[in-house]
Amino acid sequence: MTAGASSPTDPGATPTAARSLAPDLARGGMLLLIALANVHIYIFGHPIGLRGYPTALDGVDQVVALLQMTLVDGRAYPLFGLLFGYGIGQLARRRSAVGMPAPAVTKLVRRRGAWMIVIGMAHGVLLWPGDIIGCYGLLAVLMAGMLVRGTDRALLVTAMIGVAFVTLVFAASALPMPDSQAFLPSMAIESPAAALAVRAVEWLGVGFVFQPFGVFGAVALGAWAARRRLLDEPERHRPLLVRVAVLGLAAAVLLGLPMALMTAQLWTAPPLGMMLLAGSLHALGGYAGGIGYAAAFGLLAIRLARRGGPGLVTHALQACGQRSLSCYLAQSVAFVALLPAWTLGLGEDAHLWQTALVAVGTWLVILLVAAASDRAGYRGPAEILLRRLTYGPRRAPQHA
């Protein structure tokens, strides 16, 4: 038996035609949220305030800050975590259905997670120290047993612990930052070699060690949702998805508003207690928003199914979601080529609205490339690599 075939009944990667529509739509939309959440971190050259946003905002930049803080900031990564956990749940269910024993599935999830750590480390050190791939790889390694074999109660308790943790700990995210000209110091370093050395430290501290604490609850909740096939069979769960989408997104906006007003400098000099409360509410709203977005994409899948399938735009979104790892890495390549001091340096003194346009434009280009790749029958290169590393060369060609 080879390393890539942990069981004779291992079916390998899921064929593209067998993938559920709603999770892929959600992954494609999630990438826009992640692009917007990340791109302002590349700004350098003027004082940086809450959540990495510049302190001197006015006019259009204030509007962008308000929208991003209520709809994007802290909402994209819980959605990512939910979908990651959901994917592990799908993997476990499919292999269980063909008789693959749970210990072998757990081993497979850990092997996949270990390779994600390697890919995430390369991404974090070479390009973007806020990498999330290694973070989720670490969670896969540490949580594999519970995600595959844990009880529903264990998953829900872990999710509640995760929500409680971020609500308490992220209260400090609303406190003023030390004087700095860049949220990540590597962005303002002109020497590529020196910037690389600093990025290695940033990735280890921020991307790999710190970020898992903020999203492990979402991963557990995603695995729980997968067992109920909430996004695989959204029509069956439509009333629940409607309630979750409406309440989740409304909570994201309302709970994120206090900190959004602070970030946009529309609420200046709030008392310390209100700052801490705003940080907690913002983090809690992030989980609510991530869940709400997932439910909204489930409802979109229902609508598309009733219309006979995805149209031109939603098909591109689906194609992007099927190549989410490659598309995520492509965003970093584009941002790094344009914004840090060690490349073109366009992030120096950039306005928030300008970087937001860069994020949207980058996502649109990647969306078009993903759609063209799908029509040509090409998979994402990062997906091919991860599947070969996880399943071995005999499993990789199954167009997962």
CORRAQUI-V226669 format. One line per field, one symbol per residue. phi: phi as a letter, one per 30 degrees, with the letter a starting at -180 (. if undefined). psi: psi as a letter, one per 20 degrees, with the letter a starting at -180 (. if undefined). A space follows every 50 residues. Layout:
phi->???
psi->???
This chain:
phi->.dddbdadcddiddeedcdddeddeddddedddddddcdddddbjbecce hidedccahddddddddddccbdicddededddddddddddddddddcid deeddeddddddddddddddddddddbbddecddddddddddceeddccd deddddddddddddddddddeddcdedeeacadceddccddeddddddde dddddcdccddeddbddddddddddddchdcdbdedceeddddddddddd dedddddeddddddhcbchddedddddddddddddddddddddedddddd ddddddcjkdddddddddddddcdddddddededdddccdddcdidddhd dddddddeddddddddddddddddddicddddddddddddcjddcdddhd
psi->prhiniqhjoiaqpqghiqqgghhghhghhhgghghhhhiiiprirppcp kjqqhnqrchhhggggghhhigpihghhgggghghghhgggggghhhjjp qghhgghgghgghghhggghgggghhfoijqighghgghgghjggghgiq rhggghggghggghghhghjhiiiqqqqpqjpgohhhjphphghhgghhg gggghggggghhhiihhhgghghghhhjlhihmhhhkggghggggghghg hggghigghghghjkinqlqqgghggghgghggghggggggggghhhghg hgghhhjjrqagghhhgghghikhgghghhggggghhhgrhichkiipkq qhhghghgggggggghggggghhghikprphhggghhghgirhhhhjkl.
